[in-house]
Amino acid sequence: MAKKELVYIQNSNFKENVPTDIQTKYDAYQLQSNDVLSIKVLSVDPDMSNLFNITNPANAFGVAEPASLYLSGYGIDNEGFINLPTVGKLKVEGLTTSQTQELIQKNLDRYITDATVVVKLVSFKISILGEVRNPGYFYIYNERANLLEGLSMAGDLTQSADRGNVKLIRQKRDGKSEVVLLDLKDPNLVQSQYYYLMPNDVIYVEPLETQLKRDNLIVWNAVLGVISTGALLYNLFK
């Protein structure tokens, strides 16, 4: 297999030890209905702050299992609201997690003095299928994780993967989905709006055409072998 079929981010103009000075486009994820947030309130009055903390804030981040974080989080309803104790409903659909944190902090300051609010998106998961070593779904704990980081979580691509033909299926806020074809060999990929992962992204890596032909040839050889063996036995016992 040729090297050019295996190497990511190809460009013959790259020079050693010289930065390429590429600006990568990143648009912060805007929250949608059915997203789940982990909202933690820290203050000098634990009895008051614990009204908002479904789980213990001491072990809420980085320790609990994804399922536990999901079940103990605040879900965004179909109308785009979360419902907090005392504070009530807040519209967060269309906001980023940072904006949501500021909104909750502003409303919470009316009830708790010197409280700190921390908001994380705990329903950020992606699915990776096709020609990767460990296909499956993966939880992301970095909101700025990129496509290459996601593929590394799946053990990287196999040698039979088509690096110039990777499909990204992304959900949109209007309930529709878009399918984008990405070329991992193209250095302009890192400037694309699809370079950074978003919640519920599905990545499908297609096999190389040569691999498909090779697999078909193996199947046909196996079939011909069975037919030849059958014909030989038939003639032998006829």
Salt bridges, closest charged atoms under 4 A:
ASP27 OD2 - LYS25 NZ 3.50
GLU93 OE1 - LYS91 NZ 3.71
GLU178 OE2 - LYS172 NZ 3.30
ASP201 OD2 - ARG170 NH2 2.72
GLU206 OE2 - LYS167 NZ 1.99
